[in-house]
Amino acid sequence: MSQNANEADGKPEAESADTPGTPRSEATAPEPAVSDVLRAALGEAARRAGIDPNEQATTGHVVWGAMGGWRGVVESVVPSFVFILVFALTTDAWLAIGLSVAVAAVFTVARLLAKTPPVAAVGGLVAALVAAGFALFTGKAENNFIPGFLTNAAYGSGLLISALIGWSIIGLIGGYLMSEGTAWRRSKRKRRVYFWLTIGWAGLFFLRLAVQVPIYLQGESALAALATAKLLMGIPLFAPMIAVTWLTVRSLYAKVPAESGTPSPEVDFSEPETGTTPAP
């Protein structure tokens, strides 16, 4: 009787969602895996920095973009240069620290006034403030460099561990940018290349520690040398590593020239995956 009434009104009888065996009308979307979220975050960060192997850009353009252009180079170099110059002229470490922080603050304000993305400048200012805070809290000017040591140790360790467990961070970034996800892990050749690229980046951060920490242990008298080493091991090492990484990843996904209308296949000397840990 109720069924006929429902049909007469043009309304089908509602199905009970609690009835056993009744399929749900909408499937719950699965939550993304943590590895996918991390991979996407790393890839997007690289793309925002101007590093995208899919783009037909010259190596010089990519390296320059990754450094933030002339403005990024100035914001990275000038605070350290001011510290070195002021300390060399006055031997007053606290004055040198204060002026370097002031310069970083000026760059940040200039970014805000120009309405350009202030992320890099703000990051530099925060790093300068934290470093100065270490020095003020401990009462030792040389401790201004401790945050940089901790950062290099964290980056180097993270990169090294990711390579050793078979999930190279450079591979995760490259896989996202090249739209292949983690499929690169099925290719022995790609796993090996990404392994060594990641080891190379880890080596850069550990090399900074190997050179700078012994200078730091000499105390305040070696501050000028320490600041100079930090400056020389910044962009002069970062830029070549960006260039090598860019060229290597591009060659890894190089394509053979098309023949008479035949699509260009990807050159991939893949081998069946024999294990989860990449062989060096």
C-alpha positions in Angstrom: 0.0 0.0 0.0 2.7 2.4 0.9 4.7 1.4 -2.2 1.8 2.3 -4.4 1.4 5.6 -2.6 5.0 6.5 -3.2 4.8 5.6 -6.8 1.7 7.7 -7.2 3.5 10.7 -5.7 6.4 10.1 -8.1 8.8 9.5 -5.2 10.6 6.1 -5.1 10.7 4.5 -1.8 14.0 5.3 0.0 16.4 2.5 0.6 17.7 2.1 4.0 21.4 2.8 4.3 21.6 0.4 7.2 20.2 -2.6 5.4 22.8 -5.3 5.2 24.1 -6.0 1.7 22.9 -2.6 0.3 25.8 -0.9 -1.6 26.6 2.6 -0.6 25.8 5.3 -3.2 29.1 7.1 -2.8 32.5 5.5 -2.2 34.8 7.2 0.3 37.8 8.6 -1.5 41.0 7.1 -0.1 43.4 9.4 1.7 46.7 10.1 -0.1 49.7 8.2 1.2 52.3 10.1 3.2 54.9 9.3 0.6 52.7 10.8 -2.1 52.2 14.0 -0.1 55.9 14.3 0.6 56.8 13.6 -3.1 54.3 16.3 -4.2 55.6 18.8 -1.7 59.2 18.3 -2.7 58.3 18.5 -6.4 56.3 21.7 -6.0 59.1 23.3 -4.1 61.5 22.4 -6.9 59.1 23.7 -9.5 58.6 27.0 -7.7 62.4 27.3 -7.5 62.5 27.1 -11.3 63.7 23.5 -11.5 61.5 21.6 -13.9 63.2 19.2 -16.4 60.0 19.3 -18.6 60.6 22.9 -19.4 62.8 23.7 -22.4 65.1 26.0 -20.5 68.9 26.4 -20.7 71.1 25.2 -17.9 72.2 28.7 -17.1 68.6 29.9 -16.8 67.7 27.1 -14.5 70.7 27.6 -12.2 70.0 31.4 -12.1 66.4 30.8 -11.4 67.2 28.3 -8.6 69.4 31.0 -6.9 66.6 33.5 -7.1 68.1 35.7 -9.8 70.3 38.7 -9.1 68.1 39.6 -6.1 68.4 36.2 -4.6 72.1 36.2 -5.0 72.4 39.6 -3.3 70.2 38.6 -0.4 72.3 35.5 0.1 75.7 37.0 -0.2 75.5 40.6 1.2 74.7 39.8 4.9 77.7 37.5 5.1 79.9 39.9 3.3 78.8 42.7 5.7 79.7 40.5 8.6 83.2 39.7 7.2 83.9 43.4 6.3 82.7 44.9 9.6 84.5 42.3 11.7 87.7 42.7 9.7 87.6 46.5 10.2 86.4 46.7 13.8 87.1 43.2 15.3 83.7 43.7 17.0 81.8 40.5 16.5 78.6 41.8 18.0 78.5 44.8 15.8 79.1 42.6 12.7 76.3 40.3 13.7 73.9 43.2 14.4 74.6 44.8 11.0 74.2 41.6 9.1 70.8 41.1 10.7 69.9 44.7 9.9 70.8 44.1 6.2 68.6 41.0 6.1 65.8 43.0 7.6 66.2 45.7 4.9 66.0 43.1 2.2 62.8 41.7 3.7 61.2 45.2 3.9 62.2 45.9 0.3 60.4 42.7 -0.8 57.3 43.6 1.1 57.2 47.2 -0.3 57.8 45.9 -3.8 55.0 43.4 -3.3 57.2 40.5 -4.5 57.2 37.1 -2.9 59.0 37.6 0.4 59.5 34.0 1.3 63.2 33.8 0.6 63.9 37.2 2.2 61.8 36.3 5.3 63.5 33.0 5.5 66.9 34.6 5.4 65.8 37.1 8.1 64.5 34.4 10.4 67.7 32.4 9.9 69.8 35.5 10.8 67.7 36.3 13.9 67.9 32.7 15.1 71.7 32.7 14.6 72.0 36.0 16.4 69.8 34.6 19.2 72.2 31.6 19.6 75.1 34.0 20.0 73.3 36.3 22.4 71.9 33.4 24.5 75.3 31.7 24.9 77.4 34.9 25.1 79.7 33.6 22.4 79.8 35.3 19.0 81.0 32.2 17.2 77.8 30.4 18.1 76.1 32.6 15.5 77.1 29.8 13.1 75.6 26.9 15.0 72.1 27.0 13.4 73.9 26.7 10.0 75.7 23.6 11.2 72.5 22.0 12.4 70.8 22.8 9.1 73.6 21.3 7.1 73.6 18.2 9.3 69.9 17.7 9.0 69.8 18.1 5.2 72.9 15.9 4.7 71.5 13.2 7.0 68.1 13.2 5.4 69.5 12.9 1.9 71.9 10.2 2.9 69.3 8.1 4.7 66.8 8.5 1.8 69.5 7.2 -0.6 70.5 4.2 1.5 66.9 3.0 2.0 66.2 3.2 -1.7 63.9 6.3 -1.7 66.3 9.0 -2.9 64.9 12.4 -2.3 66.2 13.6 -5.6 64.4 10.7 -7.2 61.1 11.6 -5.5 61.5 15.2 -6.8 62.5 14.1 -10.3 59.7 11.5 -10.4 57.1 14.1 -9.5 58.4 16.7 -12.0 58.6 14.1 -14.8 55.0 12.8 -14.0 56.1 9.2 -13.4 55.6 9.1 -9.6 57.7 6.4 -8.1 57.9 4.4 -11.4 61.6 5.3 -11.6 62.3 2.8 -8.8 61.5 0.0 -11.3 64.4 1.0 -13.5 67.9 0.0 -12.2 69.5 2.7 -14.3 67.3 5.5 -12.8 67.7 4.2 -9.3 71.4 4.2 -9.6 71.5 7.7 -11.1 69.2 9.1 -8.4 71.1 7.3 -5.7 74.4 9.0 -6.7 72.8 12.4 -7.2 71.4 12.2 -3.7 74.7 11.1 -2.3 76.3 14.1 -4.1 74.0 16.5 -2.5 74.5 14.9 0.9 78.2 15.2 0.4 77.9 18.9 -0.3 76.3 19.5 3.2 78.7 17.2 5.0 81.7 18.9 3.2 80.6 22.2 4.6 80.6 20.7 8.1 84.0 19.1 7.6 85.5 22.4 6.6 83.7 24.9 8.8 83.4 23.0 12.2 87.2 22.8 12.7 87.4 26.6 12.1 84.6 27.2 14.5 86.4 25.2 17.2 89.2 27.7 17.0 87.0 30.3 18.7 86.2 34.0 18.1 89.6 34.7 16.7 88.7 32.6 13.6 85.3 34.3 12.9 86.4 36.1 9.8 87.8 32.8 8.3 84.6 31.0 9.3 82.4 33.6 7.7 84.5 33.5 4.5 84.4 29.7 4.3 80.6 29.9 4.7 80.3 32.4 1.9 82.6 30.5 -0.4 80.8 27.2 0.2 77.4 28.6 -0.4 76.5 29.7 -3.9 79.8 28.6 -5.5 79.0 25.0 -4.5 75.2 25.2 -4.8 75.2 26.4 -8.4 77.4 23.6 -9.9 75.3 21.0 -8.1 72.1 22.4 -9.5 73.6 22.4 -13.0 74.8 18.8 -12.6 71.5 17.6 -11.3 69.5 19.4 -14.0 71.7 18.0 -16.8 71.7 14.5 -15.4 68.0 14.3 -14.9 67.3 15.8 -18.4 69.6 13.1 -20.0 68.0 10.4 -17.9 64.7 11.2 -19.7 66.2 12.1 -23.1 64.2 11.1 -26.2 65.4 9.7 -29.5 64.7 11.9 -32.5 61.5 11.0 -34.2 61.7 9.1 -37.5 59.2 10.0 -40.3 56.2 10.8 -38.1 57.0 8.1 -35.5 56.6 9.4 -31.9 59.8 9.8 -30.0 60.1 7.0 -27.5 61.8 7.6 -24.2 65.3 6.3 -23.9 65.2 4.1 -20.8 67.6 1.3 -20.5 65.5 -0.2 -17.7 66.2 -3.5 -16.1 63.8 -5.6 -14.0 63.8 -4.5 -10.4 65.6 -7.1 -8.3 65.2 -5.6 -4.9 64.0 -2.6 -3.1 67.4 -1.2 -2.2 69.2 0.5 -5.1 72.6 -0.7 -6.0 75.3 2.0 -6.1 
